[in-house]
Amino acid sequence: MLQGYAHTYGKNVDTDVIIPGRYCNLTDMAELGKHALEDLDKEFTARAKPGDIIVAETNFGCGSSREHAPIAIKGAGISAVIAKSFARIFYRNSLNIGLPVFECPEAVDGIAAGDEVRVDSATGTIENVTKGTRWTAQPLPPFMRALVDAGGLRPYVEQRLRERAGV
Amino acid sequence: MGMTITEKILAKHAGLDHVTPGQIINAKVDLVLANELSAAVAIKEFEKIAGAERVFDPERIALVADHMVPAKDAQSAKIAALMIHWGREQGIKHIFDVGKGGIEHVVLPEEGLVAPGELIVGGDSHTCTYGALGAFATGMGSTDIAAAFVLGEVWLKVPSSVKVIYRGALQPFVYAKDLMLHTIRMLGGIDGATYQAIEFTGETIQTMSISGRLTMANMAIEAGAKNGIMAPDEKTLAYVRERTNRAFEAVYSDADARYDRVVEIDAGALVPTVAKPHSPENTVPVTECVGVKVDQVFIGSCTNGRIEDLREVARLLDGKRVADEVRVIVNPGSQKVYIQAAAEGILGILASAGCVVNTPGCGACFGGHMGNLGEGEICISTTNRNFVGRMGSPKASIYLASPATCAASALTGKITDPRSLALEPAAV
C-alpha cells in the first residue's frame, strides 16, 4: 500500500522542471532527489515526506527522455504519481525503474494539496483518506502489467536472455 | 487494409506481415544510440542485468559525448570517460568523443548511420530526428536503452498515425523551423500527438532540403509524438548513398493506409513564427513579438546546428556587427559542420560580427554549459524547447525561432522580423 500526503501540480509538468539539465550528469538517486522539482516548487524537497504522492493534471513528464526525472522523484521519497495523463517516455521510464504511476482524471479532480492519499497498486484503487472518497485508476495494458509484476524491465530482459540461451 | 510507413517498418522489424495501432510488438533494432548522460545511467543498468556481458552487436551501437563536453566539471568528465571506456571495452565501433563528433542527431545522419526503413532507438528524446530520412526512430530512457544494448530488440506499442499535408511554397525568410513551430500548434500543442506517429507529407516537404526535413522531424517530440517520419525520395536516397554503401530498403505508406486524423497546412501563407515563453506550443507570428529586448541569442542545437543554418546566419551578419547589448552564441552542430563553416569563411564572418563560436555540442540548449541564462534574462534561440529553466535560471525567458529570425534579432538586440532587414532572400 502506498500512502502519503498529496503535492498537487498543473498540466504539462515537463522534465526540465522535474530535474533541470544542470543536474543530469548525476546518476545517484538520492543526489538527484535533492533537486526534484526545484525549478517549479522550491519548497518541494523540504516539504516532501517519504511515501508522499504527486498529483498532477495532463501530460505529466513531457519533454526530454531523461530517466533522471522519475529517478529524482523516487529519490525525493515520492511513492507514486497520479495524473490525468502522462507523456509517453516518462510513463515508460517510470514503470521501468519501479515508480508507480496511475492515470485517473477523477482522482486528480478530487484530491487537494495536503490531502492524505492511499493507493493499492495491485488493484489501482486510489483513496482520499482525508475526504473519504475513492476511485479506480485505469488498469495497465496486460503486457505492461506483466512487466511490472515481474519487477520491472530487468527481469524481463533476463528472461529473454535465458530463452535465447535455451535455458 | 494498407499500412503506414511507420507500421510497415515496425512490422518488418518484428517479423510480422501486418501490425495495427495499439499492438505490442518485439522489434529488432538497427542502431542503438546513447549520449554520455543517458549512457551513464544505461551502463549502470546494463551491469546489473544477469547474463549481460557483451552488447548484442558492437557495430550497431553509437555513443556520442555531446551534452556536457568538453567537460563542464569533474562529474561531467567522469561520466563521459565512463561511456568512452565502456564503449571501447565492448568493442563498439561508432564512438564519437570530443573533436570527432558533435551533437548526436547532427552526427548520425551525417555519418551515414541512418538509412530509410531502419529502426533506431536512442537515449535522447530528439532521436525522432532520423524520421526525416524515412526511418522509424524514437527516444527512450536509459533502462530501455540498456535492454536494447543487450537484446538488440525493444518492445513497442504500434502508434496510430497523424498525417500532415503541407501545401504551397514557403515565403522568403520562412523556414522549416517556422513551419514546425506552427505545426505543433496546429496539432493541438505539446500533447497534440502524444503516443502517435506524425507523417509529414505534401509538396512543401518534397521541395524542402534534407536539412530542413531534419529540423522538422527533430521537433515531433515537441508535439508529444513517438516518432515523426517522411517518405524517402530522390533527395533522401542521394543524401544517404553519399554516406554509406550498406543495403537498405525504402518503405512507403500504402494508398489505403489508415490515419487517426489528417491535418492540412497552407505553408505558403505562413510568416516567420516564434514560440513565446514557456512552451513550444505558444507560437505566434514574429510580428507579435517584435521589439522585445533580448540579452542573448543562441544559434545551434540538433534542431538548427547544420551548415545550412550557419550559412543563412552568416549571410545576414556578413560585414555587420551584432548589437552591443546582446551576447550571441553559436554552436556548430558537429565537427564536420565546424570544418565546413571554417572552409566557407563562416566562422570568421560570425566572429567578426561579434558572435562567440563554441565547440560543437549541445551546450546551453538544455541548461548544460557554455551560455546558460541568468535570472531575468531573455534569450531568442534556434533550439527546440523553452520550458522554465531549460537554459539555466528558472527566472529566464526563452523565445524559439529560426536561425534567420535569431540573426536579425542579434543585429538589433530586439526580436526582429527577418523580412524587415534590407536583404535579398536566399536563393533556394
Boltz contact constraints between the chains, C-beta under 6 A:
constraints:
  - contact:
      token1: [A, 14]
      token2: [B, 387]
      max_distance: 6.0
  - contact:
      token1: [A, 16]
      token2: [B, 387]
      max_distance: 6.0
  - contact:
      token1: [A, 16]
      token2: [B, 389]
      max_distance: 6.0
  - contact:
      token1: [A, 16]
      token2: [B, 390]
      max_distance: 6.0
  - contact:
      token1: [A, 17]
      token2: [B, 388]
      max_distance: 6.0
  - contact:
      token1: [A, 17]
      token2: [B, 389]
      max_distance: 6.0
  - contact:
      token1: [A, 20]
      token2: [B, 367]
      max_distance: 6.0
  - contact:
      token1: [A, 20]
      token2: [B, 389]
      max_distance: 6.0
  - contact:
      token1: [A, 21]
      token2: [B, 366]
      max_distance: 6.0
  - contact:
      token1: [A, 21]
      token2: [B, 367]
      max_distance: 6.0
  - contact:
      token1: [A, 21]
      token2: [B, 368]
      max_distance: 6.0
  - contact:
      token1: [A, 22]
      token2: [B, 367]
      max_distance: 6.0
  - contact:
      token1: [A, 24]
      token2: [B, 37]
      max_distance: 6.0
  - contact:
      token1: [A, 25]
      token2: [B, 68]
      max_distance: 6.0
  - contact:
      token1: [A, 25]
      token2: [B, 75]
      max_distance: 6.0
  - contact:
      token1: [A, 25]
      token2: [B, 76]
      max_distance: 6.0
  - contact:
      token1: [A, 25]
      token2: [B, 79]
      max_distance: 6.0
  - contact:
      token1: [A, 27]
      token2: [B, 40]
      max_distance: 6.0
  - contact:
      token1: [A, 27]
      token2: [B, 41]
      max_distance: 6.0
  - contact:
      token1: [A, 39]
      token2: [B, 388]
      max_distance: 6.0
  - contact:
      token1: [A, 39]
      token2: [B, 389]
      max_distance: 6.0
  - contact:
      token1: [A, 39]
      token2: [B, 394]
      max_distance: 6.0
  - contact:
      token1: [A, 59]
      token2: [B, 191]
      max_distance: 6.0
  - contact:
      token1: [A, 62]
      token2: [B, 190]
      max_distance: 6.0
  - contact:
      token1: [A, 64]
      token2: [B, 125]
      max_distance: 6.0
  - contact:
      token1: [A, 65]
      token2: [B, 124]
      max_distance: 6.0
  - contact:
      token1: [A, 65]
      token2: [B, 125]
      max_distance: 6.0
  - contact:
      token1: [A, 65]
      token2: [B, 139]
      max_distance: 6.0
  - contact:
      token1: [A, 65]
      token2: [B, 140]
      max_distance: 6.0
  - contact:
      token1: [A, 65]
      token2: [B, 141]
      max_distance: 6.0
  - contact:
      token1: [A, 67]
      token2: [B, 41]
      max_distance: 6.0
  - contact:
      token1: [A, 67]
      token2: [B, 141]
      max_distance: 6.0
  - contact:
      token1: [A, 67]
      token2: [B, 142]
      max_distance: 6.0
  - contact:
      token1: [A, 88]
      token2: [B, 194]
      max_distance: 6.0
  - contact:
      token1: [A, 88]
      token2: [B, 195]
      max_distance: 6.0
  - contact:
      token1: [A, 89]
      token2: [B, 139]
      max_distance: 6.0
  - contact:
      token1: [A, 93]
      token2: [B, 141]
      max_distance: 6.0
  - contact:
      token1: [A, 96]
      token2: [B, 143]
      max_distance: 6.0
  - contact:
      token1: [A, 143]
      token2: [B, 24]
      max_distance: 6.0
  - contact:
      token1: [A, 153]
      token2: [B, 143]
      max_distance: 6.0
  - contact:
      token1: [A, 153]
      token2: [B, 147]
      max_distance: 6.0
  - contact:
      token1: [A, 154]
      token2: [B, 49]
      max_distance: 6.0
  - contact:
      token1: [A, 157]
      token2: [B, 49]
      max_distance: 6.0
  - contact:
      token1: [A, 157]
      token2: [B, 147]
      max_distance: 6.0
  - contact:
      token1: [A, 157]
      token2: [B, 150]
      max_distance: 6.0
  - contact:
      token1: [A, 158]
      token2: [B, 50]
      max_distance: 6.0
  - contact:
      token1: [A, 158]
      token2: [B, 51]
      max_distance: 6.0
  - contact:
      token1: [A, 160]
      token2: [B, 151]
      max_distance: 6.0
  - contact:
      token1: [A, 161]
      token2: [B, 51]
      max_distance: 6.0
